[in-house]
Amino acid sequence: MWRRSRAIEQEVFADPGPAQDFRDCVTSDALFLVAEAEREQRAIGGYVVAFDAADEGEILNLAVAPAIGVTGFGRALVQQILRL
């Protein structure tokens, strides 16, 4: 799953970080939420990586596949990660 999410990061960001950094981030204690764009094809529409400690939180990374466009998909990811 992290590899398909990493592909979105490479497509979206002009200067994505190293693959090892991304893998370390999503396999750590951070919250890693992936959202499907189309259930039939199981295409990843976006992801968010966040860290929470006590009463604070930080979004470490968030990306939405360009094919999704401006549809509120990123907002929905943030809202969902806040519920966790």
MARTORVEX-21047 format. One line per 8 residues: number of its first residue (from 1); their letters; for each residue x, y, z of C-alpha. Coordinates in Angstrom, 3 decimals. Example, Ala and Ser with C-alpha at 12.3 -4.5 7.8 and 13.67 -1.06 7.14 Angstrom:
2
1	AS	12.300,-4.500,7.800  13.670,-1.060,7.140
end
This chain:
84
1	MWRRSRAI	0.000,0.000,0.000  2.766,2.450,0.863  4.326,1.973,-2.580  1.140,3.043,-4.370  0.861,6.004,-2.023  4.499,6.858,-2.702  3.701,6.933,-6.436  1.130,9.668,-5.772
9	EQEVFADP	3.699,11.605,-3.750  6.158,11.446,-6.652  3.505,12.639,-9.062  2.243,15.497,-6.888  5.330,17.005,-5.270  8.044,18.772,-7.238  10.703,17.528,-4.835  9.496,14.355,-3.084
17	GPAQDFRD	11.636,13.004,-0.302  13.599,9.759,-0.530  11.577,6.533,-0.697  13.207,5.272,2.506  12.041,8.364,4.424  8.496,7.859,3.155  8.506,4.173,4.080  9.918,4.904,7.537
25	CVTSDALF	7.219,7.506,8.103  4.288,5.298,7.171  5.612,2.238,9.024  6.258,4.180,12.221  3.741,4.996,14.943  2.248,7.688,12.719  -1.345,7.403,11.550  -1.475,6.428,7.875
33	LVAEAERE	-4.814,6.751,6.117  -5.312,5.803,2.481  -8.519,6.487,0.578  -9.686,4.654,-2.493  -10.845,6.682,-5.461  -12.690,3.879,-7.219  -13.689,0.738,-5.379  -13.821,-1.464,-8.479
41	QRAIGGYV	-10.219,-0.724,-9.468  -8.961,-0.192,-5.907  -7.182,2.935,-7.153  -5.706,5.096,-4.426  -7.126,8.594,-4.527  -4.968,10.024,-1.770  -3.372,9.558,1.594  -2.541,11.404,4.773
49	VAFDAADE	0.161,10.683,7.329  -0.240,12.273,10.745  1.297,12.044,14.174  -0.522,12.559,17.428  0.831,12.935,20.928  -1.199,13.850,23.981  -3.505,16.657,22.868  -1.534,17.747,19.788
57	GEILNLAV	-1.386,16.516,16.236  0.628,17.193,13.127  -0.046,16.311,9.511  3.267,15.063,8.174  2.173,14.497,4.596  -0.983,14.679,2.515  -1.447,14.095,-1.200  -4.368,13.619,-3.563
65	APAIGVTG	-3.967,12.040,-6.988  -4.167,14.706,-9.704  -6.857,12.720,-11.512  -9.201,13.375,-8.567  -9.132,17.110,-9.187  -10.601,19.694,-6.831  -13.434,17.683,-5.315  -12.946,17.998,-1.559
73	FGRALVQQ	-11.079,14.685,-1.413  -8.180,16.214,0.559  -10.563,17.879,2.978  -12.299,14.545,3.548  -8.939,12.919,4.312  -8.148,15.583,6.909  -11.589,15.269,8.486  -11.219,11.508,8.709
81	ILRL	-7.726,11.596,10.234  -9.005,14.029,12.869  -11.576,11.423,13.900  -8.925,8.775,14.598
end
